[in-house]
């Protein structure tokens, strides 16, 4: 019976990590879209890609998941440039349009 509970807890943990990752990805997409609109550039593919995933401490010394997402944007329509969104937990640290 204990192995059944272990499998159930493991499955629940994996489902929670997947669901949490989807929520953070949506935060990154909204942030990237906002930054592109603010800079008057085109947000390409309407998506972000996870570049880094690490454990880091926040200002209160709590361990949080640090995520770095990259996205593509275009300033003139026929080029592709890379931007980045940085999250620590649910908080957006910064977003950059790299030229």
N, C-alpha and C positions, 0 to 999 in steps of 0.2 A: 504494500500500500504506500510506503514512503517513496518509492521510485515513481509512482503515479503523480504524487504531489510535486516531486522534483521536476518532472516533465511539464506539468501544468504551470508551475512557477517560471520555468525557463521559457516556455512559449509565451506567457504573459509578459515577461521582460522584453523579449524580442519584439512583440507587438507594440509595446509602449515605446521602445526606441524608434521603431519605424514611424509610428504616428507622430511622435515628437519631432522627428526629422522632417516630416512633411510640413508641419506647422512652421518650423524655422525656415524652410525653403520658401514658403509663401511670404513670410516677412521679408526675406531677401529679394524676392521678385518685386514686391511692392516698393521697396526701397530703391532698387535699381531703376524701376520705371519712373519713380519720382525724380531721381537724380538726372535721368535723361531728359525728362520734360523741363526740369529747371535749367539745364544747360542747352536746351533747344537742339537736341540730337535725337536720332532715331534709335530706340531700344529694339535690337534685332532678336528674332526667334522667340521673344516673350518667355525666356527661360534663363535660369542660372545653373551653374554647375559647381558642385562641392569641390573645392581645391584642397582644403586642409581641415582636419578634425583633430583637436587636441584638448587636453584638460588644462585649465588655467584657473587662477584665483582672481576673484573680483576685488573691489575695494574693501569689502568686509572680510576678506580672506576666506571666503567660501569657494569651494571647488565648483567650477562651472564648465560647461562644454563650449569651447571656442571653435567657431566655424568660419571659414573663409570661402566665399563664393565668388566665382568669376562670371562675367557676362560680356556679351558683345554689343557694341553700338556703332553707329555710323554718323559721321558729321556731314558728309556731302552726298551720301547715297550709294557710292560705289566702292567704299572702303570698309574695313572691319577693324575696329579697335577694341581693346580689352579694358573692362572696368572691374572693380572689385567691391564687395560688400563684406564687412567684418562684423560678426556677432559674438557676443559673450553671453551665453544663456539666451534670454529673450531680448536682450538689449543690443541695439545697433550701435556699435562703436563708431564706425565711420563708413563712408562710401566714397570711392574715388573713380573718376574717369581718367584713365591713364592715357596720355597722348603719345 
